[in-house]
Amino acid sequence: MKITSQGLTAALLAVACACGGSKASTRQDVDQQARSAPPPPQAAAPKIDRDVSGEARKDFARAVAFYQERAKGGWSRESCEEAAHRFEQVADAHSKMVEARFNAGLSYQNCRLLRDAEAAYQAALKIQTNHAPSLSNLGQIYFQGGNEARAKEYWERAVQADIKIAGARNNLAWLMIRQVRDGRASLRDMEEKILNHLRSVLAVENDNIEAYVLLSLLYMEGSDKNKSRLTLAKLLLDKGRELGDKFAPLYNARGLLELKNDNVAQALDEFQRAVTLDPTFVEARMNVGNIVLGFRKYEEASQQFTAVLKEEPKNYDAIVGLGIAERGQKQLDQAERSYKKASELDGRRAEAFFNLGVLYKDFRANETQDLRAAQGHYRTAIKYFQQSQGKQTADPDLLRDSRDNISDCEKNLRSLDDAIRTQASQPAAKPAGGGK
């Protein structure tokens, strides 16, 4: 029997779920999970579904046509600003047109001109305080700015304003999936809440690719105890691909599924496809960077992490990953700067301190012929490993490895003490050429 898209959704959502979460494994020395991005912003509405003057409707339609024409050629800062200005002109001429303010914000947001976008959305809310699309996209902006609590508040407000809004529901579902993945919430407690949001989205928009991708991510959780969940995840991603094969998060999720099946090479192909479709897709680039780092392709890893930092200069994991890639290329001074930059950015986390320890133990100490200098490097390594032990990490192996490294450093210090004593007990060498 051929299953329709509606039947497929109903069948998958009716499956009994397993309890328990799973964590992605770390790669190399950096604690970095393969991730998926939150769904994109709430899209622009091409028409006005309420009574406005004929002149306002025509002005708005011309701005929408201009927006759609610019979108065909791909967004640049110039085209985003041009589209935004067209909508702002409409909003200035027709002061109550909330749709024009909203679409101006979306135009800015397409090029990550987030301050301008925020101002436009807030202007829309001054016209209509419960304008759900503006609330939803403001949540996206606040999330990108690192304020998850405020983002969640705005997404919840958007759902309260319009229970049918897809973007905010997708984003709330994504937040909950991430909580499960990070171990901050159990799958048992969160799954029904997540399904409620995604069911609501698909009830209104059965072709919503983001919802299918999020459902697949949900079913990947708990798959360590119930492998059939991976089969369901694949079906969902296949359905999403039928709906559109140019959606970068779809391929990022396909990469995550391949990792769940231990197909690392195939996962890399999927992540790279995501990056090709969206070069600014930070999460996909992080996933590519971490995999090629594991393959010891240090130059390629450096390129990926550098591209991430162009988008997110304060991305802790990218900075540490870049340091590991630099270390692999014997660029020790650059690696040390990267690790220290990460430690200053977030001193609560262990990874930067651990990698500083590795740098001094396995590289600095081995590059010198001076025994006492080597001892100094081992003592520095011990200091960093000890610092890492008191910090936060999602990788329990890191703390164990830190203790083992301290033990190794102490053994090396004792061996060097013996070597220094032996060296001191040797008679001084006679100068070349003899003499009396």
N, C-alpha and C positions, 0 to 999 in steps of 0.2 A: 504493500500500500504506500502510495506517495504521501509524504507528510507535508502539509502546507506550513508556511512560516508560523501561522497562529498555532497549529497543532504541535509544531516542534517546540515552541515556547512553553505551551501548557504541559507537554510531556516532560520537559526538562525540569520545570519548576515543581513538578509533583513528586520528583524522586526523593526518597528518604535520604537525609544527610547523615554523614558520620560526624562524630564529635572529635575535637582535638585540632590543634593547629600544626603548622610546620614552618621551619625557618630555612631560608636559603643558606647554602654553605658560603663561607668566606673564601676569598681568592687571594693567594699569596699572603702578604702580611697586612693587607688592608681590610678592615671590616666594612664590606660593601655588599649589600644584597642586590641582586638583579631586581629592577623595579619597573613599575609602569607609571606613566604620568596620569594626572587627573584628566578627565574629559575636557574638551575645548570649551570656550565660552558659549553662552547662549547666543544663537545666531540671530542675524537681523531679520526683521519681518518685512517682506517686500510690499506689503499693502497695509492700509488702515481700515480696521473693521469697526468703525464708529462714524458718527455724523460729524463732518468737518466741511468747511466751505470748499467749493469747487476749485478755487484758486489754490488753497492750501494743499488739496489732494494732487493737483497738477505739479506744484512745486516739489512736493515730496516724491512723486513718481519720477521726476527728472533726476533728483538726487540719487534715488535708488538705481536708476538706469546707469548713472555715472559710476556708482559704487560697483555694480556688477561688471561693467566694462573694465574697470581697473583691476578687479579681482581676477579676470581672465589672464591678465599678463603677469600675475604674481605680485605680491605686495612688497613695496619698498617704502622707506620713510617718506619719500616725496608723494607717492600715490596714496598712502594712508592719510597724510595731512591734507591732500587735495580733496579726498572723499569726505573727510571730517569737516572741512571748511564748507563744502556744499551743504551738508546737513545743518551745520551751524547757521548758515545763511537762512535756511528754511525756518529754523527754530527762532531766529531773531525776527523774522517777518511774521511768524505765527506763534505767538508766545506760549500758547497752551498745547503745542504739539510735542508731547512727551516722546513720541516715536523718533522724531528728528534728533532730540538730545541723546536718546539711547543709541541711535545708529552712528552719531558722531563719536560717542564713546567706543563703540565696537570698532570703528575705523581706526582710531588710535590704538586700541588694544591689539589689532592685527599685527602691528609692528612693535608691540611691547612699549609703546609710549604711555606708560602706566599712570603717570601723574596727570597727563591730559585726559586719559580715559576716565580716571577716577572723578575728575572735576566734571566731566560731561555727565556721568551717571548720577553724581550727586545733584547736578542741576535738574536731571530728569525727576529725581525724587522730590525736589521742591515743587514740581508741577503735580506729581502724583506720588504720594508717600508710600503707597503699596505697589509700585510698579515692579512686578516680579522679575522681568528680565534684567533690569538694572540692579536689583538686589542680588541676583544670581551672579552677575559678572563682577560686581564689587567684591563678592566673596572670593572669586577667582583671583582678583588683584591682591587682596589681602593675604591669600594663601601664598601667592608667589612672593610676597614681601616677607614671608616667614611668620605671619600672625595667624596661626591655624585656628585659634579660638574665635577670633573675630570673623574669619572666613566661615566657620561653621554657623555662627550666629546669623550671618547674612543669608546663607543658604537655607537655614530653617525659616527665616522670615519670608524668603521667596516662596517656599512651599506653603506657608500659611496664607500668603497672598494669592497663590494660584496652585491648587493641588495637582494640576496637570503639567506643571513646568518640568521639562525633562532635564535641563542642565543642572539645576540645583539638586534634584533627586539623584542624578548620576554621581555628582560630586560627594554628596553625603554618603552614598553607598561606597564610593571609593575610599573615603576616610575610614569607614568601618572595616573594610577589607584590609586596609593598611594596619589598623589596630590589631587585627587578628594575626597578620603576618609578623608584626613586630613583637607579638607576645603580650601586648597590653590588654587584650581582651580574648575571651575564648570563642571558638567557632560556635559552640553550643549556644552561647548567649547572644551572638550577633547575627547568626545566619538568617533567621526569620525577619529581622529588621532590615537587613540588606535586601532580601528577596522582596519585601514589601515595596521598597523604593523602586526596584527594577521592574517588578510586575506593573507598577503604576505607570512607569515610562512606556513599557511595551504595550500596555492597554491603549495608550493614546497614539504612540508612534511605533508601530510594529516593525518599521524598517530602521530603527535607531541603532546604528552600528555600535555606538559607545556602550549601550546597555548590553549587547551581546558580548562585547569584550569584557565588560565588568563581570558578567555572569561567569565567563570562562575563568577569570582570575579567582572568583569566589570558589569555584569547584576545584581549582588547583589546591586550595587550602584543604587540609584533611586527607589529601591523597596518599600520604604515607601510610595511613591505616585503611584506606579504601581506594584501591587503584582504579575502580570503575569511575571515580570522579574525573580522572584524566580523560577517559573516553567521552564523557559529557562535555568537558572543556573543549576538546577537539571539535565535537559537533557544533558547538556554539561558535567557535572561531571559523569553521567552514561556512556556517550560515552568514556570519559577518562578512566574510570575503565575497560571498555571492552578492551581497548588498553593495559592496564597494571595495575595490582592490587598491585604492590609493590612500588609505587611512593609516598613517604611520603607527599609532598605538596598537592597531591590529597585529602588525608584524612584531612589535615589541612583545606582545602577549604570546604570539606563536613561538618566539624565542624562549620565553619563560617556560612554556610547555615542553619544548625540546630539552631544556635543562632538567625539568622534572623527569624526563625519560632518559637522562644521561647521554643525550645526543649533543655534545658540546659543539662540534663542527657545524651541525645543522642550525643550532641556536645562533651561532655567530652569523651565519648567512641571513637569518631572519632579522637580527638586530641591525645588521648593515643595511638591509633593505629599508628598515624604518628610518635610519639616518639619511639614506639617499632621498627618501620621500620628504623628510623634514630635517634639514641640517641643524636646526636649532633645538631639536628634540634631545634635551639633556639626559633623560633617563636612558634612552637607547644608546647614546654615546658612552655613558658610564658603563653600560653592559658590554659594549664592544671593547672598551678600554680594559675592563677587568679580565675578559676572556683572553685577549691578545697578551695581556700582562702574564697570564698563566702559561701562555705559549712562549714566553720570553721574547716576544716581539716588542722590545722596549721602545724603539723609535716610533712605531705605530701607536703604541699606548700613549706616549708623550703627546702625539698629535691629537688623540681623542680627548685626553684630559685638558689639554690647552684649549681646545674648542669649547669644552664645558665651561672652563673658567672665563672665557670670553662672554658667555651668557650669564654665568653665576660666579662672580669673582670670589665669593665667600663660601663656596661649596667645599666643605671640610674633606669629604671623601675624595674629591677630585684633586685637591692639593696633596693629600697623602699619596694617592695613586701616582700623581706626577713625580713625587719624590722617589717612589719605588722605581719608576721607569728611568729616572735620572740616575739613580744608584746602579741600575742594571747596565747603564751606558758608561759607568765609571765617572760620572759627573758628580763627584762626592760633595763638593762645596755647594753646588746647586741643590742637591738632594737635602743637605742639612738645612739650607735656607727654607726649603719647602716644608720640611717637618716642623721647624720652629714657627713658621708662619701659621701652620695648622694648630700647633699647641697654643699659640697666642689667641687664635680665633675661638677655640673652645678648649679650655684647659681642663674640662671635666672628662674628656674622652681619653682613652688609653692608647689609641693606635699611633699617634704621632710620637709619643714618648717611647713606645715599644720600638718603633722603627729607628729612632735616634739611637737606642741601645744597640740594635742590629748594625747600624752604620759604624759605630765605634768598635764593636766587638769583632765583626767579621771583615771590616774593610780598613778603618783607620789603623787598628792595631797590627794588621798584616802588611801595611804598606811601608812601615818603617823598619829600619835595621837597628835602631837604637832601643835597647832592651828596656831602659827606664821610661822612654817615651811610650813604648808599647804598654807598659804597666799603667801609665797615666790614662791611656785610651781605655783599658779594661776597667779602671776605676770609674771613668766617666760613663761607660756602658752600664755598669752596675747601678749607678745613680739613676740613669734613665729607666732601666728595667724596674727598679724599686718604685719610681714615680708612676709607672704604668700600672702597677699592682693596686694602687689606691684609686684608680679611675674607672669610668664606665666603659663597658664594651658588650656587644651582643655575642661575642665569640668567646666561649669558655676556654677554648684551647689557647687563646692568647695569654691568659693569666698563667696557665700551666707552662707554656713555652717560656714565659718571662722568668718563672722560678728556675727552670732548667738552664736558661742562659746565665742567670746569676751564678749558679753552681759551676758552670763551665768557666766563667770569668774568674772565679775564685781559684779554681784548679790551675788556670793559666798563670795567675799571679804567683802562686806557689812555685810553679815550674820556672818562671822567670827569676824568682828569688834565688833558686838553686843555680840557674845559669849565670846570674850576676856574681854569686859567690865563687863559682868555679872560675869565671873569667878573672875575678880579682886575685885568685890564688895562683894564677899562671905567671911565670917569670916574664918580666918585660922583654919584649923582642929587641934584639941587638940591631943597631942601625946598619943599613946596607953598606957594603964596602969594607967591612971589618974594621981594623984599627986596634990600638993597644988599650 
